[in-house]
Amino acid sequence: MPLSQEERQEFLAAPHVAALSVTVAGRGPLVVPIWYQYEPGGRVWVLTGPDSTKMRHIREAGRFSLMVQQETPTVRYVSVEGPVTEVAPMTDAHHREMVSRYLPPDKVDAYLRMAESFGPQVVVSMRPQRWLSADLGAIVDM
């Protein structure tokens, strides 16, 4: 069964690891795991290197998709796709917000120090335009 708008936004707002998918001319899409940030009703954003393969393809396509899922105790997922609305330099505040979403508080500073070696990063924002979702709990629990 599809999730309601509120359910899918709440699910997407949880700290899942997403699969980012972007069209690549002449072949299948590029699909990579990625951390993301989202607040219900807002934009989805990810961090990546300004010269990374995924950023190059995002620039060419002008849009991307994210898919997040939960496998236990039920199969539940949300997929969202839409146009890129902004690409901006990553700030320290962006980086701390993203890392704090996924790591325990006592690991954040160490990760941020280590991540300095990644070089410059950008924030890529997307306006959710198309949503797909399902909760197969009723089917799985049969």
C-alpha positions in Angstrom: 0.0 0.0 0.0 1.3 3.5 -0.8 2.2 5.7 2.1 0.3 8.9 2.8 2.0 12.2 2.1 2.7 12.7 5.8 4.0 9.1 6.2 6.3 9.3 3.2 7.7 12.7 4.3 8.3 11.4 7.9 10.0 8.3 6.4 12.3 10.3 4.1 13.2 12.6 7.1 14.6 9.6 9.0 18.4 9.0 8.7 18.4 6.2 6.1 21.3 5.8 3.7 19.9 6.6 0.3 20.6 5.2 -3.2 21.2 8.3 -5.4 20.4 7.7 -9.1 21.2 10.0 -12.0 20.8 9.5 -15.7 24.0 8.8 -17.7 23.9 9.3 -21.4 24.3 6.0 -23.4 24.1 3.6 -20.4 22.1 2.7 -17.3 21.9 5.3 -14.5 24.7 5.9 -12.0 23.4 4.6 -8.7 25.5 5.2 -5.5 24.8 5.1 -1.7 24.8 8.5 -0.1 23.9 10.4 3.1 21.2 13.0 2.6 19.2 15.6 4.6 15.5 16.3 4.4 12.8 18.0 6.5 9.1 17.4 5.7 7.9 19.9 3.1 11.4 21.1 2.3 14.2 20.4 -0.1 16.4 17.2 -0.1 20.1 17.9 -0.1 23.3 15.8 -0.5 27.0 16.6 -0.2 29.5 15.7 -2.9 32.7 16.8 -4.5 32.3 19.6 -7.1 34.2 17.5 -9.7 32.9 14.1 -8.7 31.4 11.7 -11.3 28.0 12.0 -9.7 28.2 15.8 -9.7 29.1 15.8 -13.4 26.1 13.6 -14.2 23.8 15.7 -12.0 24.9 18.8 -13.8 24.2 17.2 -17.2 20.8 15.7 -16.2 19.6 18.7 -14.0 17.9 16.2 -11.7 18.4 13.1 -9.7 16.4 10.5 -7.6 16.9 9.2 -4.1 15.5 5.9 -2.8 15.5 5.0 0.9 14.2 1.7 2.3 13.6 -0.3 5.5 13.8 -4.0 5.2 13.0 -5.2 8.7 10.6 -5.9 10.2 8.8 -4.9 7.0 9.6 -3.8 3.5 8.9 -0.1 3.3 10.4 2.5 0.9 10.2 6.0 -0.4 11.6 7.2 -3.7 11.7 10.9 -4.6 12.8 12.5 -7.9 13.0 16.1 -8.9 15.0 19.0 -10.4 18.2 20.4 -8.9 17.3 23.8 -7.4 20.8 24.8 -6.1 24.4 23.8 -6.1 26.4 25.8 -3.4 29.6 25.4 -1.6 29.4 23.3 1.6 29.7 25.2 4.8 31.0 23.8 8.1 27.4 24.0 9.4 26.1 21.9 6.5 28.8 19.3 7.1 28.2 19.1 10.8 24.4 18.8 10.3 24.9 15.9 7.9 27.4 14.0 9.9 25.4 14.6 13.1 22.4 13.0 11.4 24.2 9.7 10.9 26.9 9.4 13.6 26.7 9.3 17.4 27.6 12.7 19.0 31.0 11.4 20.3 32.1 10.4 16.7 31.2 13.7 14.9 34.3 15.8 15.6 36.7 12.9 14.7 34.8 12.3 11.5 34.9 16.0 10.5 38.6 16.1 11.1 39.2 13.0 9.0 36.8 14.4 6.2 39.0 17.5 5.7 41.0 15.2 3.4 38.0 14.9 1.1 38.7 18.4 -0.3 36.0 20.9 -1.3 32.4 19.7 -1.2 29.1 21.2 -2.6 25.5 21.0 -1.4 23.2 19.8 -4.1 19.5 20.6 -3.4 16.6 19.0 -5.1 12.9 19.9 -5.1 10.9 16.7 -4.6 8.6 16.4 -7.6 7.6 12.8 -8.0 7.1 10.4 -5.1 6.8 6.6 -5.0 6.3 4.7 -1.8 5.0 1.5 -0.3 4.6 -0.3 2.9 4.4 -4.0 2.4 3.9 -4.7 6.1 0.4 -6.1 5.7 1.6 -8.5 3.0 4.8 -9.6 4.8 2.9 -10.1 8.1 0.4 -12.5 6.5 
